[in-house]
Amino acid sequence: MAITLSVLILGTAGAGYLYYQHLNNNLRGGSRAGGESGVKKAAPDALGNTPLNILLLGSDDRSKSANVALGGGKNERDRKPLADVQMLLHVSADRQHASIVSIPRDTVVPIPACTDTTDGKVYAATNNRPINETLSRGGPGCTLTTWEKLTGVYIDHWMMVDFAGVVSMADEVGGVPVCVKTGVYDKSTAQQHGGSGLKLPEGTTDVKGEQALQWLRTRHAFGSDQNRAKAQHMYLNGMMKKLQEQNAWTDTGRLTGLAETATTALQVSDEIKSVSKLFNLSMQLKNVKLDRLTTTTVPTDPYPGNPDAWLSLRSSAADKMFAMVREDVAFDKNGGPKKPKDDGGTSDKPKTEPEAPGAFSVTVVNGTSGDGQPAAPGRASALATTLQGKGFTRAEATREGEGSKDTAVLYPKSAGDQAKANAESVAKALGLPGSAVHGDTKAVTITLVVGSDWRTGSVYKKPQINDGDLPEGADDKTECMDVYSIYKWDGKS
């Protein structure tokens, strides 16, 4: 799916209007969000750029005969699909590095209230259900809203593919190279019924068609959901390399076939549901080199309430990874020395001075429940008192507002430079970085949202996160997949 962004439109360079419209008609869309997460888009850097975040989904939809033939479950045609693959593609604001973060499908998370835009059905929020159920509780938009609520990361778009779409894309590419350390046969056993049916010899094999789908669905033979995500990442990297080897970027005939297959295979959020918009999106990805694309899976542990089937996020590792995405910190160390940021000439512009601290109101919200923990009591009152002591005499705490992972100072976006300058003065008084200041269309006054990253103290201390500082075991890159003992295959039987 990620590679589709880079090739989708290029095959139409010499095509006529009717073919262009044909590709547009192939695309299916849906609402970007299924509910309210409260997460704001990151503030632009000095050049006006913001990170790009795309949620990539794999659906187990059985409503089509082609999907039933590939995935079984003919008695599940009327069941709403589940999101069995979920990956967040993050591309940095400078478009120089990227990461793909997976969450295993059976990970238990809080799911916010969602509305299914296709039938209007409203689903109430729930605290303890597997994340793959989000797709059946309001469609891809609900999955996106859940990720936003969970990570604090604003997600721009989603893209989704089903079983048949995976097979058609693998066939169009001509096979994707994957590797196992020993032969593998993911068969049904007495201890574990089911299995994908994947059967491969030791070493590297180009998988295509149904075999590609079997690779992406294999869990038991690779030992866990964590390792299945690692295998899926290997597949994505393999597809990227295969296309580069084929010179697919410059072969008009190859690209036309890829565009035809991809537009048929994909469903996308409405705001990118056209070939031209997908092209504009792909142009933002062209500078990311392979050695600056990191694939990761959030570490998990058995879920205490159902340890044999469900997982829970390892909170310390998950929080660190999500913070790196929010702060646009590279997952790799291949970027070299940091270059001074070009401010785009803004330093030459006259700066609006803030008003006197007591001249404007500041509303303080306790958002320390943003990480799923109970809110730290009294934080809004404590910070309002701190601000009052610094001259912001009109600072007041409120019981309204939602949780937030990051502390932020919001100002009414329509109020312009003066409101922004006032918000920056509040941030400076508390030791908050300039990146914590955001314009907000819903804000009425300057609003300090005390996030879960600031549960104690009166002076904010920003956690230090460095490039490549991933939690141990989070980088999924591997030469070949390990095979769990009972699924090893000698290549004969």
KETOR-47028 format. One line per field, with one value per residue (C-alpha): residue number from 1; residue in three letters; y, z, x. Coordinates in steps of 0.5 Angstrom, whole numbers, plus 500, padded with zeros to 3 digits. Layout:
! residues N
k	(NUM,...)
r	(ALA,...)
Y	(Y,...)
Z	(Z,...)
X	(X,...)
END
This chain:
! residues 493
k	(1,2,3,4,5,6,7,8,9,10,11,12,13,14,15,16,17,18,19,20,21,22,23,24,25,26,27,28,29,30,31,32,33,34,35,36,37,38,39,40,41,42,43,44,45,46,47,48,49,50,51,52,53,54,55,56,57,58,59,60,61,62,63,64,65,66,67,68,69,70,71,72,73,74,75,76,77,78,79,80,81,82,83,84,85,86,87,88,89,90,91,92,93,94,95,96,97,98,99,100,101,102,103,104,105,106,107,108,109,110,111,112,113,114,115,116,117,118,119,120,121,122,123,124,125,126,127,128,129,130,131,132,133,134,135,136,137,138,139,140,141,142,143,144,145,146,147,148,149,150,151,152,153,154,155,156,157,158,159,160,161,162,163,164,165,166,167,168,169,170,171,172,173,174,175,176,177,178,179,180,181,182,183,184,185,186,187,188,189,190,191,192,193,194,195,196,197,198,199,200,201,202,203,204,205,206,207,208,209,210,211,212,213,214,215,216,217,218,219,220,221,222,223,224,225,226,227,228,229,230,231,232,233,234,235,236,237,238,239,240,241,242,243,244,245,246,247,248,249,250,251,252,253,254,255,256,257,258,259,260,261,262,263,264,265,266,267,268,269,270,271,272,273,274,275,276,277,278,279,280,281,282,283,284,285,286,287,288,289,290,291,292,293,294,295,296,297,298,299,300,301,302,303,304,305,306,307,308,309,310,311,312,313,314,315,316,317,318,319,320,321,322,323,324,325,326,327,328,329,330,331,332,333,334,335,336,337,338,339,340,341,342,343,344,345,346,347,348,349,350,351,352,353,354,355,356,357,358,359,360,361,362,363,364,365,366,367,368,369,370,371,372,373,374,375,376,377,378,379,380,381,382,383,384,385,386,387,388,389,390,391,392,393,394,395,396,397,398,399,400,401,402,403,404,405,406,407,408,409,410,411,412,413,414,415,416,417,418,419,420,421,422,423,424,425,426,427,428,429,430,431,432,433,434,435,436,437,438,439,440,441,442,443,444,445,446,447,448,449,450,451,452,453,454,455,456,457,458,459,460,461,462,463,464,465,466,467,468,469,470,471,472,473,474,475,476,477,478,479,480,481,482,483,484,485,486,487,488,489,490,491,492,493)
r	(MET,ALA,ILE,THR,LEU,SER,VAL,LEU,ILE,LEU,GLY,THR,ALA,GLY,ALA,GLY,TYR,LEU,TYR,TYR,GLN,HIS,LEU,ASN,ASN,ASN,LEU,ARG,GLY,GLY,SER,ARG,ALA,GLY,GLY,GLU,SER,GLY,VAL,LYS,LYS,ALA,ALA,PRO,ASP,ALA,LEU,GLY,ASN,THR,PRO,LEU,ASN,ILE,LEU,LEU,LEU,GLY,SER,ASP,ASP,ARG,SER,LYS,SER,ALA,ASN,VAL,ALA,LEU,GLY,GLY,GLY,LYS,ASN,GLU,ARG,ASP,ARG,LYS,PRO,LEU,ALA,ASP,VAL,GLN,MET,LEU,LEU,HIS,VAL,SER,ALA,ASP,ARG,GLN,HIS,ALA,SER,ILE,VAL,SER,ILE,PRO,ARG,ASP,THR,VAL,VAL,PRO,ILE,PRO,ALA,CYS,THR,ASP,THR,THR,ASP,GLY,LYS,VAL,TYR,ALA,ALA,THR,ASN,ASN,ARG,PRO,ILE,ASN,GLU,THR,LEU,SER,ARG,GLY,GLY,PRO,GLY,CYS,THR,LEU,THR,THR,TRP,GLU,LYS,LEU,THR,GLY,VAL,TYR,ILE,ASP,HIS,TRP,MET,MET,VAL,ASP,PHE,ALA,GLY,VAL,VAL,SER,MET,ALA,ASP,GLU,VAL,GLY,GLY,VAL,PRO,VAL,CYS,VAL,LYS,THR,GLY,VAL,TYR,ASP,LYS,SER,THR,ALA,GLN,GLN,HIS,GLY,GLY,SER,GLY,LEU,LYS,LEU,PRO,GLU,GLY,THR,THR,ASP,VAL,LYS,GLY,GLU,GLN,ALA,LEU,GLN,TRP,LEU,ARG,THR,ARG,HIS,ALA,PHE,GLY,SER,ASP,GLN,ASN,ARG,ALA,LYS,ALA,GLN,HIS,MET,TYR,LEU,ASN,GLY,MET,MET,LYS,LYS,LEU,GLN,GLU,GLN,ASN,ALA,TRP,THR,ASP,THR,GLY,ARG,LEU,THR,GLY,LEU,ALA,GLU,THR,ALA,THR,THR,ALA,LEU,GLN,VAL,SER,ASP,GLU,ILE,LYS,SER,VAL,SER,LYS,LEU,PHE,ASN,LEU,SER,MET,GLN,LEU,LYS,ASN,VAL,LYS,LEU,ASP,ARG,LEU,THR,THR,THR,THR,VAL,PRO,THR,ASP,PRO,TYR,PRO,GLY,ASN,PRO,ASP,ALA,TRP,LEU,SER,LEU,ARG,SER,SER,ALA,ALA,ASP,LYS,MET,PHE,ALA,MET,VAL,ARG,GLU,ASP,VAL,ALA,PHE,ASP,LYS,ASN,GLY,GLY,PRO,LYS,LYS,PRO,LYS,ASP,ASP,GLY,GLY,THR,SER,ASP,LYS,PRO,LYS,THR,GLU,PRO,GLU,ALA,PRO,GLY,ALA,PHE,SER,VAL,THR,VAL,VAL,ASN,GLY,THR,SER,GLY,ASP,GLY,GLN,PRO,ALA,ALA,PRO,GLY,ARG,ALA,SER,ALA,LEU,ALA,THR,THR,LEU,GLN,GLY,LYS,GLY,PHE,THR,ARG,ALA,GLU,ALA,THR,ARG,GLU,GLY,GLU,GLY,SER,LYS,ASP,THR,ALA,VAL,LEU,TYR,PRO,LYS,SER,ALA,GLY,ASP,GLN,ALA,LYS,ALA,ASN,ALA,GLU,SER,VAL,ALA,LYS,ALA,LEU,GLY,LEU,PRO,GLY,SER,ALA,VAL,HIS,GLY,ASP,THR,LYS,ALA,VAL,THR,ILE,THR,LEU,VAL,VAL,GLY,SER,ASP,TRP,ARG,THR,GLY,SER,VAL,TYR,LYS,LYS,PRO,GLN,ILE,ASN,ASP,GLY,ASP,LEU,PRO,GLU,GLY,ALA,ASP,ASP,LYS,THR,GLU,CYS,MET,ASP,VAL,TYR,SER,ILE,TYR,LYS,TRP,ASP,GLY,LYS,SER)
Y	(500,505,504,505,512,513,510,511,517,516,511,516,521,520,517,521,524,518,513,518,519,511,511,516,512,505,509,508,513,514,519,521,520,516,521,526,525,532,531,537,537,539,546,548,548,555,553,552,544,539,532,527,521,516,510,503,498,491,488,481,483,477,480,479,472,473,474,468,464,467,467,462,464,463,464,470,474,479,480,487,487,487,491,485,490,497,501,508,511,517,522,527,535,536,529,526,520,516,510,505,503,497,495,488,486,483,489,491,499,504,505,512,513,513,514,509,514,509,507,513,508,510,506,508,508,502,501,494,491,489,494,490,491,499,497,494,500,505,504,506,513,510,506,513,516,511,511,519,518,513,516,523,524,527,523,526,520,512,507,500,494,487,480,480,487,484,478,483,488,482,479,486,487,480,477,480,477,474,470,465,461,454,451,453,450,454,448,446,442,439,445,450,450,454,457,460,455,458,453,456,453,455,462,467,466,471,470,473,471,467,465,473,473,467,470,477,473,468,468,461,459,466,465,471,477,481,477,477,485,484,479,484,490,485,484,492,493,487,490,497,494,490,496,499,493,493,501,501,509,510,504,507,500,498,504,503,496,498,504,500,495,499,504,498,495,501,504,511,517,522,528,524,520,522,520,527,528,521,524,530,526,521,527,529,522,521,524,519,514,506,507,512,508,504,499,498,494,497,492,488,484,478,482,480,479,474,472,467,471,478,483,490,495,496,503,505,503,505,512,513,511,515,521,520,521,527,530,528,525,520,513,512,515,516,523,526,532,536,542,549,550,556,560,562,569,570,573,579,580,585,581,582,584,580,584,585,578,581,584,577,571,564,558,552,545,538,534,529,523,523,517,513,514,517,525,528,531,539,540,545,549,548,551,557,559,558,563,568,568,570,576,572,575,572,565,561,553,549,542,542,539,533,529,530,527,533,540,545,553,554,561,563,562,567,572,573,575,578,572,568,572,572,565,564,569,564,558,562,563,556,553,550,550,554,548,547,553,552,556,553,554,552,556,562,564,563,556,552,544,541,534,527,529,534,531,534,540,548,548,544,539,537,529,529,524,523,520,513,512,507,502,496,491,496,496,490,490,482,478,472,470,465,459,456,449,445,449,448,444,440,441,434,432)
Z	(500,502,495,491,493,489,483,483,478,474,469,467,464,457,458,456,460,459,462,468,469,469,475,479,478,481,487,493,499,506,512,515,522,525,532,536,538,541,537,533,527,529,528,522,522,520,513,514,513,518,518,514,518,514,517,513,514,512,512,513,509,507,503,497,494,492,499,502,497,499,507,508,512,508,514,515,509,513,519,519,517,522,521,522,520,522,521,522,516,519,514,517,516,512,508,509,514,515,520,520,526,527,533,533,532,538,543,548,547,549,543,543,541,533,528,522,516,512,516,521,527,533,537,545,547,550,555,554,547,541,537,530,532,531,523,525,530,525,519,518,520,527,527,525,531,536,534,535,541,543,540,541,533,528,522,516,511,511,506,506,502,503,501,494,493,497,492,485,488,489,482,479,482,480,486,493,496,503,507,512,516,515,511,514,513,517,518,523,529,535,539,534,529,523,520,513,509,508,505,503,503,507,504,500,495,491,494,489,489,494,497,498,502,506,508,511,515,518,525,529,525,526,534,535,533,534,529,524,524,523,517,514,514,511,505,505,504,499,495,495,493,487,484,484,481,475,474,475,476,469,465,463,461,468,471,468,470,477,477,474,480,485,484,484,490,495,499,501,506,502,502,497,493,486,482,482,490,491,486,490,496,493,491,498,499,494,498,503,502,504,509,513,513,520,521,528,532,539,544,548,553,555,557,564,563,557,556,551,546,547,548,552,550,554,556,557,550,547,550,548,541,540,543,538,532,535,536,529,532,527,528,525,526,519,518,520,524,525,520,523,521,516,518,511,513,519,523,519,520,526,532,535,542,548,552,559,563,567,560,558,560,561,562,565,563,567,561,565,563,556,557,560,567,572,572,577,582,582,576,573,580,581,574,575,581,578,573,577,581,575,573,569,574,570,570,572,572,569,570,562,557,555,556,552,552,550,554,550,550,545,542,538,531,528,533,529,531,538,541,538,542,548,548,547,553,557,554,556,563,564,561,555,548,542,539,545,542,537,534,535,531,538,543,546,550,551,554,557,557,562,559,561,560,566,572,577,578,576,571,565,563,556,556,552,546,541,533,533,541,540,546,546,541,537,530,526,521,520,514,515,519,525,525,531,532,530,524,521,514,511,504,503,506)
X	(500,506,509,502,503,509,507,499,499,505,503,498,503,501,494,488,482,478,483,484,477,477,482,478,472,476,477,473,472,470,470,477,475,469,469,472,479,481,488,490,495,502,504,508,516,519,518,511,511,508,509,505,501,497,494,495,489,488,481,478,472,468,462,466,466,473,475,471,475,482,480,475,469,463,459,461,459,454,459,462,470,476,482,487,493,494,500,502,506,509,513,517,516,522,520,527,525,519,517,512,509,505,500,498,491,489,492,486,485,480,476,472,465,464,459,458,458,455,449,449,449,453,457,459,466,469,475,477,477,482,484,481,474,474,473,467,465,464,469,476,475,473,480,483,480,482,489,489,486,491,497,496,498,494,493,492,489,487,488,485,486,482,485,483,487,493,493,492,498,503,501,502,509,511,512,515,522,521,526,525,531,528,523,516,509,503,499,493,495,492,494,492,487,487,494,495,497,504,509,516,523,529,532,529,522,518,511,505,498,495,502,503,496,499,505,502,497,501,502,503,509,512,510,506,503,509,513,507,508,515,514,509,514,519,514,513,521,521,516,519,526,522,519,526,529,524,525,518,518,520,516,510,507,509,506,499,498,500,495,490,491,492,486,482,485,485,480,482,479,475,480,485,480,482,488,491,491,494,499,500,501,506,511,511,515,520,526,525,531,530,536,531,525,524,519,517,512,510,512,506,505,499,493,491,484,485,492,492,488,489,495,496,501,507,506,513,515,509,509,516,515,508,512,517,512,509,515,517,524,527,527,534,540,542,541,547,549,542,542,540,533,531,526,524,525,521,526,526,519,517,515,508,509,505,500,501,500,494,491,488,484,488,483,487,485,487,488,493,488,491,495,489,491,486,487,492,488,488,493,489,488,495,498,493,496,503,500,497,504,507,502,497,492,486,488,483,482,476,473,471,476,479,485,491,498,502,501,499,497,492,489,483,486,481,484,491,498,496,493,499,504,500,500,507,508,504,508,515,513,512,518,514,517,515,512,507,503,497,492,485,479,475,479,475,481,488,488,493,492,496,498,499,507,506,503,507,511,510,516,515,521,521,523,529,528,534,534,534,532,527,525,529,527,522,526,523,529,531,534,530,524,525,520,517,519,513,512,519,518,524,522,519,513)
END
